[in-house]
Amino acid sequence: MNQRMKTLLLAFALALAFTSAARGQTASPPEPAKPLSEELALKALDLAWHQAVVGRDTEALGRLLADDYRFELDARRFLTKAQEIEAVKASDALYAIDPFKLRDVSVRIEGERATVTGILAVIPKGGDKTLRRRYFYTRTFVRREGRWQALTSGLVTLFGEGG
């Protein structure tokens, strides 16, 4: 076999090798997104509630809260859906928060009812960071007409260090 034939065969073999390697690296089509698990969907709704309060988004709150929603703070303050929305709109001291942090969030689902619990740490809007407040919160959601809505929320003030 002459030198020219060897060079052509080598070039052909290399071209074939690179083409095969390139084909092996082509991106496969992306897999379709999997729907959120019920637990993640409820955690997302819970986070949406907190974001709506911080953003004073009363329309979002109106969608998140069931018409028969009830709120309780330390067994001393009680609000209906309309009262909570008005308190957020009016920058009530309880709802006038800027940064917030959620910890230890857990979800328990029982049929058409779900309970989300966690620790909420907040700093009053424009306030001193030393005024940080911490709460243990419980939020009950119900599934109505195929979607989850908050039925009750309860906050218990935590005292002491941490957050």
Secondary structure, DSSP 8 states (H G I E B T S, - for coil): --HHHHHHHHHHHHHHHHHHHHHHTS-----------HHHHHHHHHHHHHHHHHTT-HHHHHHHEEEEEEEEETTTEEEEHHHHHHHHHTT-TTT-EEEEEEEEEEEEEETTEEEEEEEEEEEETT--GGG-EEEEEEEEEEEETTEEEEEEEEEEEE-SS--
